[in-house]
Amino acid sequence: MEHTLDKKSALNQGVTIFIYLAVLTVLEYGLAIALPNVILLAVVALIKAGLVAYYYMHIYKLNQDDHGEGHESYNFKTGTNRIGFWLFLLSDSFVFAGLLVSRFNLLGMERPHLNQLLGLIVTAVLLLSSFFMTRAETSMAHGDTKGFLNGIMITMILGLGFVLGVVGVEWQLAKLEDVIVNKDVIGGIFYMMTGMHAFHVLTGLIFLFIVWKNGRKGYYTAEQHWGVEAAAVYWHFVDLVWIFFYPALYLIGTIAK
């Protein structure tokens, strides 16, 4: 799939990637029920992560140069900002990787007794938020401020819905399950993984609100909107982390007794 410049093609590309992600998520859910194979689930998660990283997070932009405009140009500064931001995300990913390793090291092939349907719903909500974040960023990249503001507002609403679904609903349901309450290791892994992720979603919401507010003031243009791009990449990073957390918590292994 080529990187297109016109707005319609760019928006359509976002739709196509979202459809791929949606189909893979349904496949993932079906595999966990019909054929609970860890390797297959891991492959699906890696494919989803690759799609998000390459297309939604624009990892290919790290190779873009400043077109010979010099160190003081906006393109050069944006390029260095991209590298610095990706290094930050890489360092942050070690925290989540550590939690993921701890989950399998401490629980093995057991998993908490969680609400499967709720897990699928909150995952769908987060994927949908990434879809609208992509539309918001694409709109701003093509000078459509109204489309940007609408897209980022929907993203924030969906992101808040995800947090409420995990912290407000799943945490309360988990308290009713003896397997969470009575087993410190399972409860610790569950609350640390979901809590750390929810914290990053909340910081992402703050980031998005600041960008949305600045967008209303006209701070961004089609040519200069690094703040929007950075917010989008961070939001998709949060989505990417959940791509691995979701199967690790909800799909892989047998329910602990």
Backbone as CSV, one residue per row, in Angstrom:
resi,resn,N_x,N_y,N_z,CA_x,CA_y,CA_z,C_x,C_y,C_z
1,MET,0.850,-1.198,0.000,0.000,0.000,0.000,0.888,1.252,0.000
2,GLU,0.736,2.114,-0.970,1.591,3.276,-1.090,1.075,4.409,-0.208
3,HIS,2.011,5.322,0.124,1.655,6.488,0.908,1.140,7.572,-0.034
4,THR,-0.122,7.870,0.053,-0.737,8.817,-0.865,-0.783,10.203,-0.247
5,LEU,-0.904,11.221,-1.113,-0.880,12.597,-0.652,-2.251,13.241,-0.622
6,ASP,-3.143,12.840,-1.525,-4.449,13.490,-1.537,-5.294,13.019,-0.355
7,LYS,-6.163,13.891,0.090,-6.930,13.649,1.312,-7.818,12.416,1.209
8,LYS,-8.525,12.265,0.120,-9.458,11.142,-0.020,-8.737,9.810,0.056
9,SER,-7.617,9.706,-0.643,-6.855,8.456,-0.641,-6.279,8.171,0.748
10,ALA,-5.815,9.230,1.422,-5.258,9.053,2.757,-6.322,8.582,3.740
11,LEU,-7.527,9.150,3.645,-8.625,8.732,4.518,-9.041,7.299,4.208
12,ASN,-9.083,6.967,2.925,-9.445,5.602,2.530,-8.419,4.589,3.018
13,GLN,-7.160,4.992,3.025,-6.117,4.108,3.533,-6.345,3.806,5.014
14,GLY,-6.753,4.836,5.779,-7.060,4.640,7.188,-8.221,3.685,7.388
15,VAL,-9.225,3.779,6.510,-10.373,2.874,6.580,-9.938,1.440,6.308
16,THR,-9.092,1.262,5.288,-8.627,-0.069,4.920,-7.859,-0.725,6.068
17,ILE,-6.956,0.021,6.685,-6.177,-0.524,7.797,-7.086,-0.862,8.968
18,PHE,-8.087,-0.030,9.222,-9.016,-0.313,10.321,-9.802,-1.600,10.053
19,ILE,-10.195,-1.807,8.822,-10.918,-3.042,8.473,-10.020,-4.253,8.720
20,TYR,-8.757,-4.143,8.309,-7.807,-5.232,8.575,-7.725,-5.518,10.073
21,LEU,-7.604,-4.464,10.866,-7.478,-4.618,12.315,-8.741,-5.232,12.919
22,ALA,-9.905,-4.804,12.427,-11.166,-5.332,12.939,-11.306,-6.818,12.626
23,VAL,-10.972,-7.188,11.388,-11.064,-8.598,10.985,-10.096,-9.447,11.800
24,LEU,-8.886,-8.960,11.993,-7.895,-9.689,12.770,-8.313,-9.837,14.227
25,THR,-8.979,-8.827,14.772,-9.446,-8.901,16.164,-10.536,-9.949,16.312
26,VAL,-11.456,-9.979,15.360,-12.502,-11.004,15.381,-11.882,-12.389,15.222
27,LEU,-10.908,-12.507,14.313,-10.208,-13.776,14.122,-9.504,-14.208,15.402
28,GLU,-8.888,-13.254,16.050,-8.184,-13.502,17.307,-9.140,-14.043,18.372
29,TYR,-10.284,-13.404,18.477,-11.298,-13.819,19.446,-11.807,-15.221,19.122
30,GLY,-12.045,-15.485,17.837,-12.525,-16.796,17.421,-11.498,-17.887,17.660
31,LEU,-10.219,-17.581,17.397,-9.162,-18.557,17.620,-9.056,-18.938,19.090
32,ALA,-9.214,-17.934,19.955,-9.107,-18.190,21.391,-10.210,-19.126,21.876
33,ILE,-11.367,-19.069,21.226,-12.491,-19.913,21.635,-12.421,-21.296,20.983
34,ALA,-12.177,-21.316,19.679,-12.209,-22.579,18.944,-10.881,-23.325,18.942
35,LEU,-9.780,-22.584,18.832,-8.470,-23.215,18.721,-7.453,-22.397,19.517
36,PRO,-7.456,-22.549,20.838,-6.593,-21.735,21.709,-5.112,-22.051,21.549
37,ASN,-4.510,-21.550,20.484,-3.106,-21.783,20.196,-2.314,-20.495,20.431
38,VAL,-1.354,-20.549,21.343,-0.598,-19.360,21.724,0.176,-18.787,20.543
39,ILE,0.764,-19.645,19.735,1.572,-19.184,18.602,0.713,-18.426,17.597
40,LEU,-0.464,-18.968,17.281,-1.361,-18.288,16.340,-1.816,-16.937,16.881
41,LEU,-2.158,-16.897,18.157,-2.586,-15.642,18.767,-1.454,-14.622,18.769
42,ALA,-0.237,-15.087,18.998,0.915,-14.190,18.986,1.164,-13.634,17.590
43,VAL,1.008,-14.483,16.565,1.197,-14.044,15.179,0.174,-12.975,14.807
44,VAL,-1.089,-13.200,15.194,-2.139,-12.211,14.906,-1.820,-10.894,15.591
45,ALA,-1.388,-10.947,16.847,-1.051,-9.726,17.582,0.108,-8.984,16.920
46,LEU,1.099,-9.708,16.452,2.246,-9.081,15.795,1.847,-8.419,14.478
47,ILE,0.953,-9.061,13.728,0.481,-8.466,12.476,-0.280,-7.175,12.759
48,LYS,-1.164,-7.218,13.752,-1.913,-6.020,14.134,-0.974,-4.898,14.581
49,ALA,0.015,-5.256,15.388,0.973,-4.252,15.865,1.756,-3.648,14.705
50,GLY,2.121,-4.485,13.727,2.841,-3.991,12.567,2.025,-3.004,11.751
51,LEU,0.744,-3.295,11.572,-0.139,-2.390,10.839,-0.268,-1.048,11.545
52,VAL,-0.455,-1.095,12.860,-0.598,0.140,13.638,0.696,0.950,13.605
53,ALA,1.832,0.290,13.817,3.113,0.993,13.870,3.478,1.620,12.527
54,TYR,3.290,0.873,11.459,3.739,1.369,10.156,2.799,2.410,9.559
55,TYR,1.514,2.141,9.608,0.565,3.040,8.950,0.016,4.116,9.883
56,TYR,-0.418,3.739,11.076,-1.014,4.733,11.965,0.044,5.567,12.692
57,MET,1.175,4.933,13.049,2.222,5.645,13.773,3.289,6.225,12.846
58,HIS,3.169,5.998,11.544,4.050,6.594,10.529,5.523,6.304,10.789
59,ILE,5.849,5.088,11.100,7.247,4.771,11.379,8.125,5.030,10.153
60,TYR,7.526,4.988,8.974,8.292,5.228,7.752,8.787,6.672,7.661
61,LYS,8.164,7.592,8.415,8.572,8.997,8.371,9.929,9.235,9.015
62,LEU,10.420,8.247,9.769,11.734,8.403,10.380,12.827,8.489,9.330
63,ASN,12.543,8.014,8.129,13.531,8.048,7.043,13.464,9.330,6.220
64,GLN,12.496,10.174,6.491,12.361,11.397,5.700,13.429,12.408,6.101
65,ASP,13.941,13.133,5.112,14.977,14.133,5.403,14.376,15.530,5.369
66,ASP,15.233,16.521,5.524,14.773,17.910,5.578,14.802,18.588,4.214
67,HIS,15.012,17.795,3.158,15.028,18.312,1.781,16.108,19.386,1.594
68,GLY,17.187,19.287,2.387,18.279,20.239,2.234,17.961,21.642,2.700
69,GLU,16.979,21.804,3.571,16.549,23.138,3.997,17.363,23.696,5.161
70,GLY,18.223,22.899,5.759,19.059,23.406,6.848,18.530,23.065,8.226
71,HIS,19.401,23.237,9.224,19.075,22.854,10.602,18.011,23.721,11.254
72,GLU,17.774,24.882,10.716,16.786,25.778,11.308,15.398,25.612,10.681
73,SER,15.286,24.741,9.715,14.008,24.564,9.029,13.036,23.767,9.889
74,TYR,11.767,23.942,9.621,10.730,23.221,10.360,10.821,21.723,10.096
75,ASN,11.128,21.344,8.862,11.228,19.929,8.518,12.360,19.248,9.277
76,PHE,13.498,19.940,9.410,14.618,19.350,10.144,14.271,19.182,11.616
77,LYS,13.671,20.204,12.213,13.296,20.130,13.621,12.244,19.050,13.863
78,THR,11.310,18.924,12.920,10.294,17.878,13.050,10.926,16.500,12.959
79,GLY,11.894,16.356,12.059,12.576,15.069,11.914,13.309,14.665,13.182
80,THR,14.019,15.610,13.792,14.717,15.296,15.042,13.726,15.046,16.170
81,ASN,12.621,15.769,16.168,11.581,15.528,17.178,11.008,14.118,17.052
82,ARG,10.814,13.668,15.828,10.302,12.314,15.598,11.239,11.272,16.209
83,ILE,12.531,11.440,15.947,13.502,10.477,16.473,13.490,10.480,17.997
84,GLY,13.500,11.670,18.585,13.471,11.775,20.039,12.210,11.191,20.633
85,PHE,11.086,11.435,19.982,9.813,10.932,20.488,9.754,9.410,20.401
86,TRP,10.258,8.856,19.310,10.275,7.409,19.161,11.219,6.758,20.169
87,LEU,12.317,7.432,20.511,13.202,6.909,21.550,12.488,6.889,22.903
88,PHE,11.688,7.921,23.159,10.893,7.933,24.392,9.898,6.772,24.412
89,LEU,9.206,6.561,23.285,8.247,5.464,23.219,8.944,4.114,23.372
90,LEU,10.141,3.997,22.817,10.894,2.758,22.948,11.235,2.493,24.404
91,SER,11.671,3.543,25.117,11.988,3.367,26.543,10.741,3.038,27.343
92,ASP,9.618,3.651,26.995,8.363,3.382,27.691,7.869,1.969,27.426
93,SER,8.181,1.465,26.246,7.722,0.119,25.892,8.370,-0.946,26.767
94,PHE,9.557,-0.659,27.329,10.203,-1.622,28.208,9.396,-1.843,29.481
95,VAL,8.690,-0.815,29.928,7.824,-0.961,31.105,6.719,-1.964,30.810
96,PHE,6.073,-1.787,29.666,4.985,-2.694,29.292,5.522,-4.093,28.974
97,ALA,6.686,-4.149,28.354,7.281,-5.453,28.054,7.592,-6.197,29.353
98,GLY,8.064,-5.460,30.363,8.335,-6.075,31.653,7.077,-6.635,32.293
99,LEU,5.978,-5.909,32.179,4.705,-6.393,32.713,4.232,-7.636,31.963
100,LEU,4.438,-7.625,30.648,4.015,-8.768,29.831,4.829,-10.017,30.187
101,VAL,6.140,-9.833,30.360,6.994,-10.954,30.743,6.615,-11.463,32.133
102,SER,6.320,-10.529,33.047,5.921,-10.926,34.399,4.628,-11.726,34.375
103,ARG,3.717,-11.334,33.500,2.438,-12.045,33.417,2.654,-13.533,33.095
104,PHE,3.505,-13.815,32.100,3.720,-15.207,31.709,4.669,-15.926,32.667
105,ASN,5.597,-15.186,33.241,6.529,-15.814,34.175,5.828,-16.228,35.472
106,LEU,4.892,-15.411,35.943,4.226,-15.684,37.211,2.957,-16.526,37.065
107,LEU,2.249,-16.333,35.957,0.989,-17.045,35.777,1.091,-18.222,34.812
108,GLY,2.140,-18.242,34.007,2.271,-19.322,33.043,1.122,-19.315,32.050
109,MET,0.479,-20.460,31.885,-0.625,-20.567,30.941,-1.983,-20.446,31.640
110,GLU,-2.006,-19.811,32.776,-3.261,-19.468,33.432,-3.566,-18.002,33.184
111,ARG,-4.819,-17.641,33.257,-5.220,-16.242,33.094,-6.357,-15.932,34.061
112,PRO,-6.547,-14.644,34.368,-7.628,-14.264,35.277,-9.000,-14.601,34.692
113,HIS,-9.965,-14.780,35.559,-11.339,-15.022,35.124,-11.999,-13.673,34.853
114,LEU,-11.954,-13.237,33.594,-12.461,-11.926,33.215,-13.635,-12.062,32.258
115,ASN,-14.366,-10.968,32.105,-15.526,-10.943,31.222,-15.056,-10.866,29.763
116,GLN,-15.222,-11.947,29.011,-14.740,-12.015,27.638,-15.392,-10.975,26.725
117,LEU,-16.696,-10.841,26.857,-17.417,-9.896,26.002,-16.973,-8.467,26.278
118,LEU,-16.810,-8.136,27.554,-16.357,-6.793,27.908,-14.958,-6.534,27.362
119,GLY,-14.095,-7.547,27.438,-12.753,-7.388,26.895,-12.761,-7.104,25.407
120,LEU,-13.632,-7.800,24.676,-13.748,-7.572,23.239,-14.301,-6.176,22.946
121,ILE,-15.253,-5.737,23.757,-15.875,-4.422,23.545,-14.874,-3.296,23.767
122,VAL,-14.143,-3.337,24.886,-13.193,-2.251,25.168,-12.060,-2.257,24.133
123,THR,-11.692,-3.435,23.650,-10.672,-3.509,22.609,-11.177,-2.869,21.319
124,ALA,-12.425,-3.158,20.969,-13.027,-2.563,19.776,-13.115,-1.040,19.905
125,VAL,-13.455,-0.575,21.093,-13.560,0.865,21.336,-12.203,1.544,21.147
126,LEU,-11.140,0.917,21.658,-9.810,1.510,21.525,-9.346,1.506,20.073
127,LEU,-9.616,0.425,19.348,-9.261,0.382,17.929,-10.023,1.444,17.151
128,LEU,-11.279,1.627,17.491,-12.090,2.638,16.821,-11.562,4.041,17.112
129,SER,-11.073,4.247,18.335,-10.510,5.560,18.683,-9.268,5.845,17.845
130,SER,-8.460,4.810,17.579,-7.283,4.998,16.730,-7.687,5.342,15.297
131,PHE,-8.780,4.747,14.853,-9.295,5.053,13.512,-9.656,6.537,13.394
132,PHE,-10.367,7.059,14.392,-10.766,8.470,14.338,-9.582,9.397,14.578
133,MET,-8.596,8.940,15.364,-7.396,9.752,15.544,-6.648,9.884,14.232
134,THR,-6.607,8.827,13.460,-5.961,8.871,12.147,-6.688,9.827,11.217
135,ARG,-8.012,9.794,11.259,-8.794,10.713,10.430,-8.568,12.160,10.853
136,ALA,-8.445,12.373,12.153,-8.202,13.727,12.655,-6.851,14.248,12.173
137,GLU,-5.826,13.411,12.295,-4.495,13.817,11.858,-4.452,14.036,10.347
138,THR,-5.073,13.141,9.605,-5.102,13.267,8.143,-5.808,14.548,7.724
139,SER,-6.903,14.861,8.401,-7.643,16.089,8.098,-6.769,17.316,8.314
140,MET,-6.027,17.330,9.431,-5.171,18.485,9.713,-4.040,18.572,8.699
141,ALA,-3.514,17.422,8.282,-2.433,17.407,7.296,-2.879,17.951,5.946
142,HIS,-4.192,17.995,5.719,-4.732,18.520,4.469,-5.506,19.818,4.687
143,GLY,-5.262,20.467,5.819,-5.830,21.786,6.067,-7.285,21.807,6.485
144,ASP,-7.850,20.660,6.829,-9.249,20.587,7.247,-9.341,20.666,8.772
145,THR,-9.390,21.884,9.288,-9.402,22.079,10.736,-10.675,21.534,11.367
146,LYS,-11.801,21.716,10.717,-13.069,21.219,11.256,-13.052,19.699,11.380
147,GLY,-12.572,19.022,10.334,-12.476,17.573,10.378,-11.527,17.110,11.470
148,PHE,-10.442,17.864,11.657,-9.486,17.545,12.723,-10.133,17.655,14.096
149,LEU,-10.822,18.759,14.346,-11.448,18.978,15.653,-12.522,17.926,15.938
150,ASN,-13.315,17.604,14.925,-14.360,16.587,15.119,-13.753,15.211,15.385
151,GLY,-12.729,14.871,14.612,-12.098,13.570,14.775,-11.438,13.397,16.124
152,ILE,-10.749,14.418,16.582,-10.048,14.300,17.857,-11.032,14.310,19.023
153,MET,-12.157,14.991,18.862,-13.187,14.974,19.903,-13.781,13.571,20.043
154,ILE,-14.079,12.935,18.916,-14.602,11.560,18.961,-13.573,10.627,19.576
155,THR,-12.295,10.838,19.240,-11.232,10.021,19.809,-11.210,10.130,21.323
156,MET,-11.338,11.351,21.843,-11.317,11.551,23.296,-12.513,10.881,23.964
157,ILE,-13.676,10.950,23.333,-14.874,10.320,23.901,-14.696,8.810,23.961
158,LEU,-14.173,8.230,22.880,-13.946,6.786,22.851,-12.864,6.379,23.847
159,GLY,-11.820,7.183,23.962,-10.761,6.893,24.922,-11.278,6.909,26.345
160,LEU,-12.136,7.877,26.650,-12.749,7.934,27.977,-13.639,6.720,28.200
161,GLY,-14.341,6.293,27.151,-15.179,5.104,27.250,-14.349,3.865,27.549
162,PHE,-13.149,3.789,26.957,-12.261,2.655,27.234,-11.851,2.629,28.694
163,VAL,-11.454,3.777,29.220,-11.032,3.847,30.620,-12.171,3.466,31.554
164,LEU,-13.352,3.969,31.279,-14.506,3.640,32.109,-14.837,2.153,32.021
165,GLY,-14.659,1.580,30.826,-14.939,0.162,30.653,-13.978,-0.715,31.435
166,VAL,-12.703,-0.330,31.451,-11.698,-1.133,32.149,-11.697,-0.856,33.651
167,VAL,-11.542,0.416,34.008,-11.431,0.775,35.436,-12.794,0.804,36.118
168,GLY,-13.772,1.367,35.429,-15.080,1.515,36.054,-15.912,0.249,36.077
169,VAL,-15.742,-0.611,35.063,-16.569,-1.820,34.980,-15.752,-3.080,35.257
170,GLU,-14.673,-3.283,34.486,-13.903,-4.520,34.638,-13.293,-4.654,36.029
171,TRP,-12.794,-3.571,36.576,-12.215,-3.650,37.918,-13.273,-4.028,38.949
172,GLN,-14.475,-3.494,38.772,-15.545,-3.818,39.724,-15.987,-5.272,39.581
173,LEU,-16.059,-5.744,38.332,-16.415,-7.147,38.118,-15.333,-8.080,38.660
174,ALA,-14.075,-7.654,38.535,-12.969,-8.483,39.009,-13.025,-8.669,40.525
175,LYS,-13.514,-7.671,41.203,-13.623,-7.769,42.665,-14.622,-8.845,43.084
176,LEU,-15.572,-9.127,42.209,-16.580,-10.129,42.525,-16.079,-11.546,42.283
177,GLU,-14.950,-11.660,41.578,-14.406,-12.978,41.260,-13.396,-13.387,42.328
178,ASP,-13.626,-14.506,42.989,-12.724,-14.965,44.032,-11.307,-15.180,43.525
179,VAL,-11.188,-15.536,42.250,-9.868,-15.804,41.700,-9.007,-14.550,41.703
180,ILE,-9.618,-13.372,41.616,-8.864,-12.127,41.661,-8.591,-11.722,43.100
181,VAL,-9.598,-11.821,43.934,-9.502,-11.350,45.309,-8.572,-12.228,46.144
182,ASN,-8.685,-13.529,45.982,-7.984,-14.443,46.870,-6.579,-14.817,46.423
183,LYS,-6.182,-14.464,45.216,-4.852,-14.810,44.728,-4.077,-13.531,44.435
184,ASP,-3.108,-13.230,45.296,-2.384,-11.977,45.197,-1.645,-11.818,43.874
185,VAL,-1.031,-12.905,43.374,-0.246,-12.811,42.145,-1.141,-12.477,40.957
186,ILE,-2.248,-13.188,40.812,-3.164,-12.938,39.698,-3.742,-11.532,39.778
187,GLY,-4.190,-11.156,40.973,-4.732,-9.812,41.148,-3.696,-8.743,40.891
188,GLY,-2.461,-8.973,41.363,-1.401,-7.993,41.151,-1.083,-7.795,39.686
189,ILE,-0.965,-8.911,38.954,-0.686,-8.822,37.518,-1.819,-8.106,36.798
190,PHE,-3.049,-8.482,37.113,-4.210,-7.886,36.449,-4.278,-6.376,36.679
191,TYR,-4.179,-5.952,37.930,-4.318,-4.528,38.228,-3.116,-3.712,37.762
192,MET,-1.924,-4.296,37.789,-0.751,-3.572,37.307,-0.813,-3.368,35.794
193,MET,-1.162,-4.421,35.062,-1.208,-4.307,33.602,-2.299,-3.343,33.161
194,THR,-3.496,-3.547,33.671,-4.611,-2.672,33.262,-4.457,-1.268,33.837
195,GLY,-3.932,-1.172,35.063,-3.765,0.138,35.686,-2.723,0.985,34.989
196,MET,-1.573,0.391,34.679,-0.524,1.125,33.975,-0.996,1.559,32.586
197,HIS,-1.722,0.672,31.924,-2.223,1.030,30.602,-3.271,2.138,30.687
198,ALA,-4.181,2.031,31.663,-5.208,3.061,31.838,-4.572,4.413,32.157
199,PHE,-3.481,4.400,32.929,-2.769,5.641,33.231,-2.244,6.287,31.956
200,HIS,-1.704,5.479,31.053,-1.204,6.016,29.789,-2.350,6.524,28.899
201,VAL,-3.490,5.855,28.964,-4.647,6.348,28.210,-5.076,7.711,28.750
202,LEU,-5.063,7.860,30.061,-5.441,9.142,30.667,-4.465,10.250,30.278
203,THR,-3.166,9.958,30.301,-2.201,10.966,29.871,-2.375,11.282,28.391
204,GLY,-2.743,10.260,27.615,-3.033,10.493,26.202,-4.229,11.397,26.005
205,LEU,-5.244,11.232,26.845,-6.427,12.096,26.766,-6.062,13.544,27.081
206,ILE,-5.187,13.732,28.058,-4.738,15.091,28.379,-3.973,15.683,27.201
207,PHE,-3.115,14.884,26.609,-2.352,15.286,25.426,-3.300,15.693,24.296
208,LEU,-4.299,14.864,24.044,-5.249,15.143,22.976,-6.051,16.411,23.252
209,PHE,-6.430,16.621,24.508,-7.205,17.819,24.852,-6.394,19.090,24.593
210,ILE,-5.110,19.037,24.956,-4.249,20.206,24.719,-4.137,20.487,23.227
211,VAL,-3.944,19.425,22.446,-3.831,19.585,20.989,-5.148,20.083,20.403
212,TRP,-6.274,19.535,20.896,-7.586,19.983,20.424,-7.791,21.468,20.734
213,LYS,-7.417,21.877,21.937,-7.561,23.281,22.338,-6.689,24.183,21.471
214,ASN,-5.457,23.755,21.212,-4.577,24.542,20.350,-5.099,24.596,18.921
215,GLY,-5.718,23.500,18.477,-6.302,23.473,17.142,-7.430,24.479,16.991
216,ARG,-8.213,24.632,18.030,-9.299,25.619,18.004,-8.760,27.039,17.890
217,LYS,-7.556,27.239,18.421,-6.946,28.573,18.372,-6.199,28.815,17.065
218,GLY,-6.179,27.795,16.211,-5.541,27.954,14.914,-4.039,27.841,14.929
219,TYR,-3.484,27.092,15.883,-2.035,26.964,15.997,-1.415,26.038,14.953
220,TYR,-2.237,25.216,14.293,-1.698,24.241,13.356,-2.126,24.560,11.934
221,THR,-1.264,24.179,11.002,-1.571,24.301,9.582,-1.248,22.978,8.906
222,ALA,-1.604,22.881,7.631,-1.305,21.658,6.895,0.200,21.416,6.813
223,GLU,0.971,22.498,6.773,2.417,22.370,6.645,3.116,22.197,7.981
224,GLN,2.525,22.712,9.052,3.167,22.667,10.365,2.165,22.201,11.428
225,HIS,2.242,20.920,11.746,1.316,20.363,12.741,1.979,19.216,13.505
226,TRP,3.234,19.424,13.894,3.948,18.374,14.607,3.225,17.966,15.890
227,GLY,2.618,18.925,16.585,1.899,18.607,17.817,0.800,17.586,17.586
228,VAL,0.090,17.722,16.476,-0.981,16.781,16.129,-0.393,15.407,15.827
229,GLU,0.679,15.383,15.049,1.314,14.110,14.706,1.820,13.394,15.960
230,ALA,2.447,14.143,16.875,2.974,13.543,18.100,1.850,12.962,18.952
231,ALA,0.748,13.696,19.067,-0.392,13.207,19.843,-0.954,11.931,19.223
232,ALA,-1.024,11.910,17.900,-1.554,10.736,17.204,-0.647,9.526,17.414
233,VAL,0.658,9.733,17.286,1.604,8.621,17.458,1.525,8.075,18.880
234,TYR,1.429,8.956,19.874,1.326,8.499,21.264,0.040,7.707,21.476
235,TRP,-1.050,8.201,20.909,-2.329,7.507,21.080,-2.293,6.120,20.431
236,HIS,-1.697,6.025,19.262,-1.596,4.732,18.605,-0.644,3.797,19.360
237,PHE,0.350,4.373,20.027,1.243,3.563,20.848,0.469,2.903,21.990
238,VAL,-0.430,3.646,22.604,-1.279,3.092,23.663,-2.134,1.959,23.104
239,ASP,-2.633,2.156,21.902,-3.413,1.110,21.222,-2.544,-0.104,20.956
240,LEU,-1.320,0.127,20.489,-0.407,-0.964,20.177,-0.116,-1.814,21.418
241,VAL,0.076,-1.163,22.563,0.327,-1.898,23.807,-0.856,-2.806,24.141
242,TRP,-2.073,-2.283,23.977,-3.260,-3.077,24.306,-3.427,-4.258,23.342
243,ILE,-2.903,-4.133,22.135,-2.957,-5.238,21.187,-2.308,-6.491,21.784
244,PHE,-1.271,-6.295,22.609,-0.607,-7.425,23.261,-1.222,-7.742,24.629
245,PHE,-1.661,-6.713,25.336,-2.250,-6.941,26.667,-3.582,-7.679,26.577
246,TYR,-4.364,-7.374,25.559,-5.686,-7.989,25.436,-5.621,-9.517,25.360
247,PRO,-4.864,-10.097,24.418,-4.810,-11.565,24.404,-4.125,-12.137,25.640
248,ALA,-3.132,-11.427,26.176,-2.415,-11.937,27.347,-3.324,-12.050,28.558
249,LEU,-4.263,-11.132,28.697,-5.155,-11.130,29.856,-6.456,-11.881,29.613
250,TYR,-6.988,-11.813,28.401,-8.336,-12.322,28.137,-8.377,-13.639,27.350
251,LEU,-7.364,-13.909,26.528,-7.508,-15.005,25.580,-6.559,-16.180,25.786
252,ILE,-5.335,-15.892,26.182,-4.323,-16.953,26.256,-4.390,-17.715,27.580
253,GLY,-4.406,-19.038,27.488,-4.349,-19.868,28.679,-5.722,-20.249,29.217
254,THR,-5.695,-21.088,30.238,-6.929,-21.521,30.903,-7.194,-20.638,32.113
255,ILE,-8.451,-20.546,32.491,-8.824,-19.690,33.615,-8.284,-20.287,34.915
256,ALA,-7.625,-19.422,35.699,-7.057,-19.876,36.972,-8.163,-20.269,37.934
257,LYS,-7.943,-21.329,38.695,-8.931,-21.818,39.636,-8.438,-21.687,41.069
